[in-house]
Amino acid sequence: GFTAAYNNGMGRKPPMGWQTWCSVGPCGEDHCFDGQIRAMADTLVSTGMKDLGYTWVVLDDCWHPSRGSNGTLVPFPRFFPKGMKPVIDYVHSKGLMFGIYTSV
């Protein structure tokens, strides 16, 4: 048979990195916060993991978001006192990608 695919570099390996789901305690009781996300981004770079392809930092439900009156996502203020943008910008400044998940 014949198989066709784009030769754009995508999909050569699975997305690799660090994901917060149940990483800091029992699921449902774990809490993620600004400093932890920044520290993990630093660790991926300083240990050479980024150079091996571990380029994702994915924040799961442990950021405990809610919805604002206009429907936008609002992070739990005690864990992310300056919001999400500074954290995401920090991760990106390290040459990493940022993903976020919520079921809210």
C-alpha positions as CSV (number, residue, x, y, z in Angstrom):
1,G,0.0,0.0,0.0
2,F,0.8,3.7,-0.2
3,T,0.9,6.0,2.7
4,A,1.1,9.8,2.4
5,A,2.0,12.2,5.1
6,Y,3.1,15.8,5.4
7,N,6.9,16.3,5.9
8,N,6.5,19.2,8.3
9,G,8.3,17.7,11.3
10,M,5.1,17.2,13.3
11,G,4.3,13.8,14.7
12,R,7.8,12.4,14.6
13,K,7.6,11.7,18.3
14,P,4.8,12.0,20.8
15,P,4.4,15.2,22.8
16,M,6.7,14.9,25.7
17,G,7.2,17.0,28.8
18,W,5.7,17.4,32.3
19,Q,2.0,17.2,33.2
20,T,0.6,18.2,36.5
21,W,-2.1,15.6,36.8
22,C,-1.7,13.9,40.2
23,S,2.0,14.9,40.3
24,V,2.0,16.7,43.6
25,G,-0.4,14.6,45.7
26,P,-3.5,12.4,45.5
27,C,-5.7,13.2,42.5
28,G,-8.3,15.7,43.5
29,E,-6.2,16.9,46.5
30,D,-3.2,18.1,44.5
31,H,-2.7,21.8,44.1
32,C,-0.5,23.5,41.5
33,F,0.8,27.0,41.8
34,D,2.8,29.6,40.0
35,G,6.2,28.8,41.5
36,Q,5.9,25.1,40.9
37,I,5.2,25.6,37.2
38,R,8.1,27.9,36.8
39,A,10.4,25.6,38.7
40,M,9.5,22.7,36.5
41,A,10.1,24.7,33.4
42,D,13.5,25.6,34.8
43,T,14.2,21.9,35.5
44,L,13.3,20.8,32.0
45,V,15.9,23.2,30.7
46,S,18.6,22.8,33.3
47,T,18.6,19.0,33.2
48,G,18.8,18.9,29.4
49,M,15.4,17.3,29.1
50,K,14.3,20.1,26.8
51,D,17.1,19.3,24.4
52,L,15.9,15.6,24.4
53,G,12.5,16.7,23.2
54,Y,10.6,17.2,26.5
55,T,9.2,20.6,25.5
56,W,5.7,20.7,27.0
57,V,4.5,21.9,30.4
58,V,0.8,21.0,30.8
59,L,-1.3,22.4,33.6
60,D,-4.2,20.1,34.5
61,D,-7.2,20.7,36.8
62,C,-5.0,21.3,39.9
63,W,-5.0,25.0,39.1
64,H,-8.6,25.0,40.4
65,P,-10.1,27.5,38.0
66,S,-13.6,29.0,38.1
67,R,-15.6,31.1,35.5
68,G,-15.8,34.8,35.7
69,S,-19.1,36.6,35.1
70,N,-18.3,36.9,31.4
71,G,-17.5,33.2,31.1
72,T,-13.7,33.5,31.0
73,L,-11.5,31.1,33.0
74,V,-10.2,32.6,36.3
75,P,-7.4,30.8,38.1
76,F,-7.5,30.2,41.9
77,P,-6.0,33.5,43.1
78,R,-4.0,32.1,46.0
79,F,-2.2,29.7,43.6
80,F,-1.8,32.2,40.7
81,P,-2.0,35.7,42.3
82,K,-1.0,37.5,39.1
83,G,-3.1,35.3,36.8
84,M,-2.0,32.8,34.2
85,K,-0.3,35.1,31.6
86,P,2.9,35.7,33.5
87,V,3.3,31.9,34.1
88,I,2.6,31.1,30.5
89,D,5.0,33.8,29.3
90,Y,7.7,32.4,31.6
91,V,7.3,28.9,30.2
92,H,7.5,30.3,26.7
93,S,10.6,32.3,27.5
94,K,12.3,29.1,28.3
95,G,11.6,27.8,24.8
96,L,8.9,25.5,26.0
97,M,5.3,25.0,25.0
98,F,2.4,25.4,27.5
99,G,-0.8,23.5,27.6
100,I,-3.8,23.9,29.9
101,Y,-6.7,21.7,30.7
102,T,-9.9,22.2,32.7
103,S,-13.3,20.6,33.0
104,V,-14.8,23.8,34.4
